[in-house]
Amino acid sequence: MNTLVAVAIAPCGVDEMSEEVAGVVKIIRDSGLKNKTNSMFTEIEGEWDEVMTTIKEATMYLANKGLRTEVVFKADIRPGYTHTMEGKIERLNSHLQ
């Protein structure tokens, strides 16, 4: 089932985390799933199992380095819909015009 997830995966207890977060984002981008990163979250869209496998792999990237890792995510599972990453914004913008 198609799933849209907003996820933030980051190490705890470090002053600068951009290098570690870049490793996380690279795993997500290399997954082949549709994704988009902004300053707070990365959105991932795809089948539930594939999305969750990618989140696990990205999380373990940090945990396996011995870093305490925080994962925050929100999932939107809407049966019968695809391309929700763009569709939600298109529907919102149609109401703003």
N, C-alpha and C positions, 0 to 999 in steps of 0.2 A: 504494500500500500504506500502511495506517495506520501512523503513526510517532508515538512519544512522545519528546520531546526535553527535556532540562534544559539550559538555556543561560545563561551569564553573559557579557555583552558590556559591557566597561567601558574607559574611557580609562586609559592608563598615564601616570604622572608628574604627576598632579594630586592636591592634598591633599584636596579635597572633590569628589566625583563625582556627587552626587545629582542635580544639574540635568542632566548629560549622560545619566545612566542613565534619568532620567525620559523623555527624548526617545526612547531606545531602547525602553523599555516601551510608550510611546505608539504607536510603529510596530507593535509586536507586537499590542497590543490592537486597533488599527485594522485589522489584517489580516483580522479575522473568524474567525480560528482560535480554537479553545478554548485558553485559557491561564490560568495562575495564577502570581502572583509572590509569592515569600517574600524573606527578607532576603539570600539568597545566589544564588538562581537564579530564572529564569522557566521554567515548564514550558509547552510548546506541543504540542498534539496535532492531527494532521491528515494529509493525504496527503503523502508524502515530498517531492515537488517543491514543494508549497505551503509546507511548513515550511522547506525550505532556501532558497527565495526570500525568505521573511520574515527569516530569519537574515541573509542577504546584505544585504538592504535596511537592516536595523537596524545591521549592522556598518559599512556604507558611510556611514550617517548621521554616525558619529563620524569615520571616516577622511577623509571629504570636508571636515570641519572642520579638517583638518590635525593631528588627534590620533592619536598612536600608540595602537592599539586591540588589546585582548586579548580573544580569544573562547575560552571553555571550554565544551564541550558533550558530553553523553552521550546516545546515542540507543538506544531500545528499539524494534526492529522485530519485531513478533510477528504473522506471517500468520494471518488468520482472526479476529483480535480487534479490537474497537473499544471506545471508552469506557475505555481503559486507565488514564487519569488517575484515575478514580474506582474502577474495578474492582480495581486493585492494592491500594488502601487498604482496600476492602471485604473482600477476601480476607485481608489481613493482620489486620484487626480481628476477623474471625471466628475466627482462631486465638488471639487474645489474650483472648477472652471465656471 
